[in-house]
Every structure is written in structure tokens, then in C-alpha cells.
């Protein structure tokens, strides 16, 4: 999907929880593309969805810490080191969920499918 610079900027603002007013037409286009949820509950009126995170990574506005180890925080490095053997051997679904819980406790998140392979490790988006 090719997004305009204005759409990418808005998507990044939603990811960070920026309080700037968003252009309604851009939010509508991002909602229709399933990149954001404009019916979010709570303080934020719009939250980013997993597909939106993928778009930000593809556009290189957001770094995937699995691909950029050198940018990982010390807390994340400790967690990832602790799980190194299991990651090398392959996680099962329960282990992946436990790893995610530890990562979330220090302000990060990742996605995984049934194969239980973490991908798109990023700082936890605003509103999650």
C-alpha cells in the first residue's frame, strides 16, 4: 500500500499518541484501509492497528527492534538474552505469549502468528 506523506505523518502521530487534531478525511482513509481504529475507547479517539505498524516499518518511519538490535533498550536486551535458547530452538505458542508479556512489561510489543515467531518488535503504541 502506498500512503501519501500526509497519511504517513498522521499514522505516526496516531502511533505516538500525538494530541494534534487529525484531518478527518485522512483518518477516514486510514480507517477504511484498516490501519487505525477511529472508534477507540478512552482518552484517544484514534489508535493504530497492527497493519498500521507494518506500514510505518515498511516506510522506515518506525524501526523493528528485531532487525535493529543495536537500538534495543537495556531492558529489552536482558529479556531477549534470557529467552535466547528458546528463540533459537523455536518457541511454542505458550512460550511466545509469556515472552510477549515480559516485553510488554517494559513498554514494547511484538506480533506473532500460530508459528509463534515474534516479528515487528516496537515500542508499545499509544492507546494499547
C-alpha positions as CSV (number, residue, x, y, z in Angstrom):
1,X,0.0,0.0,0.0
2,X,1.4,3.4,-0.9
3,X,0.5,6.2,1.6
4,X,0.8,9.9,1.0
5,X,3.2,11.9,3.2
6,X,0.2,13.4,5.0
7,X,-1.2,9.9,5.7
8,X,2.2,8.6,7.0
9,X,2.6,11.7,9.2
10,X,-0.9,11.2,10.6
11,X,-0.3,7.5,11.1
12,X,2.9,8.2,13.0
13,X,1.1,10.8,15.1
14,X,-1.6,8.2,16.0
15,X,1.2,5.7,16.9
16,X,2.8,8.2,19.3
17,X,-0.5,9.5,20.7
18,X,0.1,13.0,19.5
19,X,-2.7,15.3,20.5
20,X,-2.7,17.2,17.3
21,X,-6.0,17.4,15.6
22,X,-6.1,14.9,12.8
23,X,-7.6,15.7,9.3
24,X,-10.9,13.8,9.3
25,X,-10.5,12.7,5.6
26,X,-7.1,11.2,6.3
27,X,-8.4,9.4,9.4
28,X,-11.3,8.1,7.4
29,X,-8.9,6.8,4.6
30,X,-6.6,5.1,7.3
31,X,-9.7,3.6,9.0
32,X,-11.0,2.2,5.7
33,X,-7.6,0.8,5.0
34,X,-7.7,-0.9,8.4
35,X,-4.5,0.9,9.6
36,X,-6.3,2.7,12.5
37,X,-9.4,2.3,14.6
38,X,-11.3,5.6,14.9
39,X,-13.8,4.1,17.3
40,X,-11.3,3.7,20.1
41,X,-12.5,4.0,23.7
42,X,-10.8,6.1,26.3
43,X,-8.8,9.3,26.0
44,X,-7.5,8.7,22.5
45,X,-10.1,8.9,19.7
46,X,-7.9,7.0,17.3
47,X,-5.5,4.1,17.8
48,X,-3.1,2.4,15.4
49,X,-3.8,-1.2,14.4
50,X,-1.2,-3.9,13.6
51,X,-1.4,-3.2,9.9
52,X,-0.6,0.5,10.6
53,X,2.5,-0.6,12.5
54,X,3.6,-2.7,9.5
55,X,3.1,0.3,7.2
56,X,5.3,2.5,9.4
57,X,8.0,-0.1,9.5
58,X,7.8,-0.6,5.7
59,X,8.1,3.2,5.2
60,X,11.1,3.2,7.6
61,X,9.4,5.7,10.0
62,X,9.5,3.1,12.7
63,X,12.2,0.6,13.5
64,X,11.6,-3.1,14.1
65,X,14.0,-3.8,17.0
66,X,14.3,-7.4,15.8
67,X,16.1,-6.1,12.7
68,X,17.9,-3.3,14.6
69,X,19.3,-4.9,17.6
70,X,21.7,-2.0,18.2
71,X,18.7,0.2,19.1
72,X,17.3,-2.1,21.7
73,X,16.9,-0.7,25.2
74,X,19.0,-2.4,28.0
75,X,15.8,-3.9,29.5
76,X,14.9,-5.4,26.2
77,X,18.4,-6.8,25.7
78,X,18.1,-8.5,29.1
79,X,14.8,-10.1,28.2
80,X,15.9,-11.2,24.7
81,X,19.1,-12.7,26.1
82,X,17.1,-14.6,28.7
83,X,15.0,-16.2,26.0
84,X,17.9,-16.7,23.5
85,X,18.0,-20.5,23.7
86,X,14.2,-20.9,23.4
87,X,14.2,-18.4,20.5
88,X,16.9,-20.3,18.7
89,X,15.1,-23.7,19.3
90,X,11.8,-22.2,18.3
91,X,9.1,-21.1,20.7
92,X,5.8,-22.7,21.1
93,X,2.6,-20.6,21.3
94,X,2.6,-20.6,25.2
95,X,6.2,-19.5,25.4
96,X,5.7,-16.8,22.8
97,X,2.8,-15.4,24.9
98,X,5.0,-15.5,28.0
99,X,7.8,-13.6,26.1
100,X,5.3,-11.1,24.9
101,X,4.1,-10.5,28.5
102,X,7.7,-9.8,29.6
103,X,8.3,-7.5,26.7
104,X,5.1,-5.6,27.3
105,X,6.1,-5.0,30.9
106,X,9.0,-2.9,29.8
107,X,7.0,-0.9,27.2
108,X,7.4,-2.9,24.0
109,X,5.2,-5.3,21.9
110,X,5.5,-7.6,19.0
111,X,3.2,-9.7,16.9
112,X,3.2,-13.4,16.2
113,X,1.1,-15.9,14.4
114,X,0.4,-19.5,15.1
115,X,4.1,-20.4,14.2
116,X,5.0,-18.4,17.4
117,X,7.8,-16.5,15.7
118,X,8.0,-12.9,17.0
119,X,8.1,-10.1,14.4
120,X,7.7,-6.3,14.4
121,X,9.1,-5.6,17.8
122,X,8.3,-2.0,18.6
123,X,7.6,0.4,21.5
124,X,4.0,-0.1,22.6
125,X,1.8,2.3,20.7
126,X,-0.3,4.9,22.4
127,X,-3.7,3.5,23.5
128,X,-2.7,-0.1,23.6
